[in-house]
Amino acid sequence: MRRIPLYIVEDPSPEDSEYDTMTLVMCPRNLIECELFLKIMRKETDAAFKDFAENAESCLAISKKCLKLKDTHVMKQTLLNLNEIICRGPSESTSFVDAILARSVVYLQNCEHAIACNDLLYYESLPVALKTTEGTIVSEIYLCVCLYILRKYQTARDKLAYVKKLIDKASISENSEMASTLSVLKLYEEKINQSSRNVELCKHTARKVFEPNLGYKFGRKIPYASKACKYVPKSADNSAAVLASSDIPKGAIVLVEDPLFFQFSAPFLNCSLCETHQELLYTCDHCRYKTYCSKECSDSDAEKHKLECQGYRIGLIPMLEATILFRLFLKSAEYVFPAIMDFTMDGGVINNPRDAWHFILEHAEEEDEEYHIVGEFLATRPDFKRLSKEQYRDVVSTAFRLAVFIYTETDLVDKYFYLLRLQKIDMINVMAAVLLRLGAHVLLSSQHHEMWYPKRGEFLNGARVEFAATFPLPVPSERIMANAFSYYKINPLTDFVECYNNVKKTPENSGNGRDAHATQGESPLVHFENKLYSMCLKNRDVDCVEDILDADILPMQLIDKILEDFSTPKRCQLLKNLAKYFHLFVHQYFSKYTVNNRIYQMKSSLCATLKTFKHCCKTENVKVMYIAT
């Protein structure tokens, strides 16, 4: 969407103030077009999700039949279909809950008990009204067995007692259709009851802990720094700095900081809260885009996500890659609101947009008792000259379109800016100016990290045996290994991925990958959008995800030149196709998209302090480290 240019009579200059820039952008054509775009995206989103709902039931029925086949390729495609139902289908439907149960069976049949256990626990948390009695009993039996195999013996015994009560209450006989499932329970019942100890594996394996050399809490601006350094506060003549006060050993960690905000460029690969990369993820019940690794993470992020949920549902925030910017704007609204309220309570009135803009900046320039990165960003004008012409154009376009979305599609104005007596156009201008300043800071201060993961789904080896035989008891060596990993807080999967990334830091140039021409450092989502742009501009229909995977990308200069000559009806038609194909194929695309048979992910992080080091350290003997939460 951001590639569709705004109509601007006079090109804005980076030397102008952000408010003056947005007044040049604000015109009836841009405002009407942007509102039309939002309506088109809503309409296409509703149509896409209606299509998902209509096809989910038949897709699930086919998937259940395919579960009985032995073909490896069929099983992989079945798993992709189940993932599509779970991530994109309607969450308040029986097909959704049945798909989760069916997917857990796939993982159980391939001895992926930990992954299956996650699905079964998620199934257990779903509303009872959506589940059948048989489905509940089957899931509880499988969960009981999984808990035992994962050595959670006490929990397994408690679950066994609960399952037996369910079976007795439902009066299920051994001759029913659930006979095979009951035989699994019978096989493990004695072993579960005889288990004498409870070895609990860590629910979340602890990450490696990095501590700075002789580190301690340093101050409000430096969250955790080394005693070998001293902090020089900001003054009228000099900016704040961290200087070495003694010799620092090579390789010593000087400063540690967690990111305030982060975003992933490839969707459906990582948890949006804890950043976990794992085989299966769950999406928000409404937007069906924001991903979480568990119900706990989804519930923890619900309060913040509900304000941005509509933006993800229609695809606006993903298309603009504005996750960090939107959440930073939320923080800025929370930061400014008390000052506006105090000013109004004292009898002040703000009914001029330029006065509102200056009021926000003056409030941010006041010295706070507690450091706030939003205050720093709002009080400091970014160096727009460091942005390329294309970057500056993109951030202006993103700020304007996001401001229109916030005004028309969210209740943030009524929640935080209702005391400002501004008309619609004026309010959008002020918010767009704030977003422009914040957006430039995000571009200039964020750190980008490339991550490479091994290709998923390789566990499906096609070995199909009777279901009861797919639950091998752990051998003693496996017990010892699992207990050692738990005791020493070692995450073997994470360590493997780190080693994998170190060995293969850059993609091979062999051209064996599906997207060998993909540029290293380019956002996977932007790469996907560029393919869609190219296909839509060529008036090509997209019948399946392979059409997008195999599509060629037109040169960006050619795309920009074509779009400049588009009238409003042509722009709307283009966006209609983009929104349609985006929703229909985004999950399938990133389920199959690989670069040289590896999964490519890019993460952007915004930290309060490390952002300054990135631009101040010119020598190679200083390395900026990013430590995730």
Summary of the structure (lengths in Angstrom):
residues: 629
radius of gyration: 27.1
end to end distance: 31.8
largest distance: 85.6
contacts: 1870
relative contact order: 0.13
helix: 55%
strand: 7%
